[in-house]
Amino acid sequence: MKTLRTIICILAASVASVLPSYAQKAQYKILDASAKHMPEWVNSVENGYLIATASGSSIEEAKAAVTESVKQQIAQSIATRVVAESSLLSSYSENADGFSSAQQLETSIVSRTAKLPFISEISLAKATDFYWEQRQWKSNKQTDYFYAVKYPYSEHDMKMLAAQYIEHDNSLNAGLEQFESGIRTVPSVESIGENINRLRVFLDEFDTQDPRYGQVQILSNRYRELYDQITLECVQVSKGKAVVTLKLGGREISTSQRPVLKSNCATQLSSTIEGNAIVIKYNDEYCYEQDDNYIDIRLRAGNKYISERIHIEL
C-alpha cells in the first residue's frame, strides 16, 4: 500500500499542475461546454481512476493531448512500482549528472513503457467520464479547448501492467544473452548480416540511458568484426578439381553464395556448394607445368571481400 500511496501522490501532483485555478478562470470566458457545470471529479483525485486534463487549439488536439497525458501517468506509475519492487534497480548506478540510480531507471522505464502494446491500446473510449470547454481568453480574444477525462486505473491494473513490463524486460535480457552466445557459434557468412540487422531493430527497444543500449551497440560492432576474421582455406586440390572451406575462429562455416572465380590459364570454371565446402571444377587444358598456374577465389562478406589463390596441380 505504501507504493500505491506514493504513486497516487505523484499522479495527484501531476494532475494538480494542469488543473485550472480560480485565478485562471477569471482570465477567460466559457463559450461552450459539454455540461452546464464542471464536474467535481475534474478537480479531485479518485481511487481507481486517473484524472487527466489537457488543452489544444481544437477539440481533437485537446483529446489527443489528454490521451498522451493518460499514457504518461500510467507509464510513470509502472516505473515507480517497478523501481520500488524490482531487482532491475541493481543494474543501474550513480551517474555524473547526480541522478540516483532509481531516477535513472525510472526515466528509462517511462521511455521504454511508451513503446509497449498496453500503452498504445489506451483509448478515450475506455474513459468513464469526460468534460470539455471552449474558452476565450480575455487578454487576446483567442480561443482554445480544455478537455478532461476520468480514466479507470486500479491498483490491480497497475500490478498487472508492471508484471507485463518486467516479463517483457526479462525477455529483452534473454535476447541479449542469445546474441552474446550466438557470436561464438555463427553458422554462416549470411547469419552475421542477419544478426546485425536484428540487433539494429533490437536497439530500438532500449532508451539511450539504459546500459543495455551500449551493450547492443558493442555487440553489433563485434558481429561486424567477424567479417575480418573469416578466411578461405584450400583443403583439397586434384586434377580439374579443388575444394575450399570458410573458417572462422578455427570452425568451418558455410555460405550460400557462389564465389567469383578467375584463372590465368584454366577454363570452364564452375563451383557448387556441398555442405560447408565449395567445390571448384575447371579445365586445365591450357595450363603448362613451367608456369605458375592458379585460380583466384573471391567471396563477399558484408562490405568486404575474402580472397584466396589456389595453385593448380597438373
C-alpha positions in Angstrom: 0.0 0.0 0.0 2.9 2.3 0.6 3.9 2.0 -3.0 0.3 2.7 -4.2 0.1 5.8 -1.9 3.4 7.1 -3.3 2.1 6.7 -6.9 -1.2 8.3 -6.1 0.6 11.3 -4.7 2.8 11.5 -7.9 -0.3 11.3 -10.1 -2.2 13.8 -7.9 0.7 16.3 -8.2 0.8 15.9 -12.0 -3.0 16.5 -12.2 -2.8 19.5 -9.9 -0.2 21.1 -12.1 -2.5 21.3 -15.1 -5.9 21.9 -13.4 -7.3 25.4 -14.0 -7.2 27.6 -10.9 -9.8 30.2 -10.0 -7.3 33.0 -11.0 -7.0 31.4 -14.4 -10.8 31.1 -14.8 -11.1 34.8 -14.3 -8.9 35.3 -17.4 -11.2 33.6 -19.8 -14.9 33.1 -20.5 -16.5 29.8 -21.5 -18.1 29.9 -25.0 -19.3 26.3 -25.0 -19.0 23.2 -22.8 -20.1 19.6 -22.6 -22.0 20.2 -19.3 -23.5 23.2 -17.5 -21.0 22.9 -14.7 -17.5 21.4 -14.5 -17.8 18.0 -12.7 -16.3 17.8 -9.3 -14.0 14.9 -10.3 -12.0 17.2 -12.6 -10.5 18.9 -9.6 -10.2 15.8 -7.4 -8.3 12.5 -7.0 -10.5 9.4 -7.0 -9.4 5.9 -6.0 -9.3 3.6 -9.0 -9.2 6.4 -11.6 -6.7 8.7 -13.3 -7.9 12.3 -13.9 -6.1 13.8 -16.9 -6.5 17.2 -18.4 -5.1 19.0 -21.5 -5.7 21.9 -23.8 -5.4 22.4 -27.6 -6.3 24.8 -30.3 -9.1 22.3 -31.4 -11.1 19.8 -29.6 -9.3 17.0 -31.5 -5.9 18.4 -30.5 -7.0 18.6 -26.9 -8.3 15.0 -26.9 -5.0 13.8 -28.4 -3.1 15.7 -25.7 -5.2 14.3 -22.9 -4.7 10.7 -24.3 -1.0 11.3 -24.1 -1.4 12.6 -20.5 -3.1 9.3 -19.5 -0.3 7.3 -21.2 2.3 9.3 -19.4 0.6 8.9 -16.0 0.3 5.2 -16.5 3.9 4.8 -17.6 5.1 6.8 -14.6 3.1 4.7 -12.2 4.5 1.5 -13.7 8.0 2.9 -13.5 7.5 3.9 -9.8 6.3 0.5 -8.9 9.0 -1.4 -10.8 11.7 0.7 -9.2 10.2 0.1 -5.8 9.7 -3.6 -6.2 12.1 -4.9 -8.9 15.7 -6.1 -8.8 16.2 -4.3 -12.1 17.4 -1.4 -10.0 20.7 -3.3 -9.4 21.7 -2.8 -13.0 21.9 0.9 -12.7 24.5 3.1 -10.9 25.1 6.7 -9.9 25.8 8.9 -13.0 27.8 12.1 -13.5 24.7 14.3 -13.5 23.8 13.4 -9.9 20.7 11.4 -10.7 20.2 8.5 -8.4 20.0 5.0 -9.9 16.3 5.0 -9.1 15.7 8.2 -11.0 17.8 6.9 -13.9 15.9 3.6 -14.1 12.5 5.3 -13.7 13.2 7.7 -16.6 14.3 4.7 -18.8 11.2 2.7 -17.9 8.9 5.6 -18.7 10.5 5.9 -22.1 10.5 2.2 -22.8 7.0 1.6 -21.5 5.6 4.0 -24.1 6.7 1.5 -26.8 4.8 -1.4 -25.3 1.4 -2.7 -26.6 -0.6 -1.9 -23.5 0.3 1.8 -23.7 -0.7 2.0 -27.4 -4.0 0.4 -26.6 -5.0 3.3 -24.3 -8.1 5.0 -25.7 -10.5 7.7 -24.6 -13.3 5.2 -25.5 -12.4 3.4 -22.2 -12.9 6.6 -20.1 -15.9 6.5 -17.8 -16.5 10.2 -18.0 -15.3 13.3 -19.8 -15.7 17.1 -19.8 -14.7 19.8 -22.2 -14.8 23.6 -22.5 -14.3 26.0 -25.3 -12.6 29.0 -23.8 -11.9 32.6 -25.0 -9.0 34.3 -23.3 -9.7 37.9 -22.3 -6.2 39.1 -22.9 -6.1 38.3 -26.7 -9.5 37.0 -27.6 -8.0 33.7 -28.7 -9.9 30.5 -28.2 -8.8 27.0 -27.2 -10.3 23.8 -25.8 -9.9 22.3 -22.4 -10.5 18.6 -22.1 -10.6 16.3 -19.0 -11.2 12.6 -18.7 -11.8 10.2 -15.9 -9.9 7.0 -16.8 -10.3 3.7 -14.9 -7.0 2.6 -13.4 -6.9 0.5 -10.3 -4.1 -0.9 -8.2 -4.8 -4.3 -9.8 -4.3 -2.7 -13.3 -1.0 -1.2 -12.1 0.3 -4.5 -10.7 -0.7 -6.3 -13.9 1.0 -3.8 -16.2 4.1 -3.7 -14.0 4.3 -7.5 -14.2 3.9 -7.4 -18.0 6.7 -4.8 -18.2 9.0 -6.9 -16.1 8.2 -10.0 -18.2 9.0 -8.1 -21.4 12.1 -6.7 -19.8 13.3 -10.2 -18.9 12.7 -11.3 -22.5 15.0 -8.5 -23.6 17.7 -9.8 -21.3 17.2 -13.3 -22.7 17.5 -11.9 -26.2 20.7 -10.0 -25.3 22.2 -13.3 -23.9 21.3 -15.1 -27.1 23.1 -12.5 -29.2 26.1 -12.7 -26.9 26.3 -16.5 -27.1 25.5 -16.6 -30.8 28.6 -14.6 -31.7 30.7 -17.7 -30.9 28.6 -20.1 -32.9 27.6 -18.2 -36.1 27.0 -21.0 -38.7 27.4 -19.0 -41.9 28.5 -15.7 -43.5 24.9 -14.7 -44.1 23.9 -15.2 -40.5 26.4 -12.5 -39.5 24.5 -9.9 -41.6 21.1 -11.3 -40.3 22.2 -10.8 -36.7 23.5 -7.3 -37.4 20.1 -6.4 -38.9 18.2 -8.0 -35.9 20.4 -6.0 -33.5 19.6 -2.8 -35.3 15.9 -3.5 -34.6 16.7 -4.7 -31.1 18.4 -1.5 -30.3 15.1 0.4 -30.6 13.9 -1.5 -27.5 16.2 0.5 -25.2 16.4 4.0 -24.1 19.8 5.6 -24.5 20.1 5.8 -20.7 19.8 2.1 -20.4 23.2 0.4 -20.1 22.0 -2.3 -22.4 21.8 0.3 -25.2 25.6 0.4 -25.2 25.8 -3.4 -24.9 23.8 -3.8 -28.1 26.0 -1.3 -30.0 29.1 -3.2 -28.8 27.6 -6.5 -29.9 26.8 -5.1 -33.3 30.4 -4.0 -33.8 31.7 -7.4 -32.6 29.5 -9.1 -35.2 30.9 -6.8 -37.9 34.4 -7.6 -36.8 33.7 -11.3 -37.6 33.9 -10.5 -41.3 37.6 -9.6 -40.8 38.2 -12.9 -39.2 36.9 -15.2 -41.9 39.5 -17.0 -44.1 39.3 -19.2 -47.2 41.3 -22.4 -46.9 42.0 -24.9 -49.6 41.6 -28.4 -48.3 42.0 -30.4 -51.5 43.5 -29.9 -55.0 43.5 -32.6 -57.6 43.4 -32.5 -61.4 40.4 -30.5 -62.5 39.1 -30.0 -59.0 39.7 -28.0 -55.9 37.8 -27.9 -52.5 37.9 -24.9 -50.3 36.2 -24.1 -47.0 35.5 -20.9 -45.0 36.9 -20.8 -41.5 36.0 -18.5 -38.6 37.8 -18.9 -35.2 39.0 -22.4 -36.3 35.5 -23.5 -37.1 34.1 -24.2 -40.6 31.2 -22.0 -41.6 29.0 -22.1 -44.7 27.8 -19.7 -47.3 25.0 -19.8 -49.8 26.9 -17.6 -52.4 28.9 -18.8 -55.3 32.4 -17.4 -55.4 33.8 -15.2 -58.2 36.5 -17.3 -60.0 39.3 -16.2 -62.2 42.3 -18.0 -63.5 45.4 -17.2 -65.6 45.0 -20.4 -67.6 42.1 -22.6 -66.5 38.8 -22.5 -68.4 35.2 -23.7 -67.8 35.4 -22.6 -64.2 32.4 -23.6 -62.0 31.5 -24.0 -58.4 29.0 -25.9 -56.2 28.1 -25.7 -52.5 28.4 -29.1 -50.8 27.7 -28.7 -47.0 30.4 -26.3 -45.7 32.6 -26.9 -48.7 32.9 -25.0 -52.0 33.8 -27.5 -54.8 35.5 -25.8 -57.8 35.9 -27.6 -61.1 37.9 -26.4 -64.1 39.6 -27.4 -67.4 43.4 -27.2 -67.2 44.0 -27.8 -71.0 45.8 -24.5 -71.4 47.9 -24.7 -68.2 51.5 -25.6 -68.5 53.9 -27.2 -66.0 56.5 -24.5 -66.3 54.0 -21.7 -65.5 52.6 -20.6 -62.2 49.0 -21.8 -62.7 46.4 -20.6 -60.3 42.7 -19.8 -59.7 41.7 -16.7 -57.7 38.6 -17.1 -55.5 36.7 -14.1 -54.1 33.7 -14.1 -51.8 31.7 -11.1 -50.4 31.5 -10.8 -46.6 29.4 -7.8 -45.6 31.1 -4.8 -47.1 34.4 -6.7 -47.5 35.8 -9.4 -49.8 37.6 -12.6 -48.8 40.1 -13.7 -51.4 42.4 -16.7 -51.8 44.6 -18.1 -54.5 44.9 -21.8 -55.1 47.6 -23.3 -57.3 46.6 -25.8 -60.0 48.0 -29.3 -59.9 48.6 -30.8 -63.4 
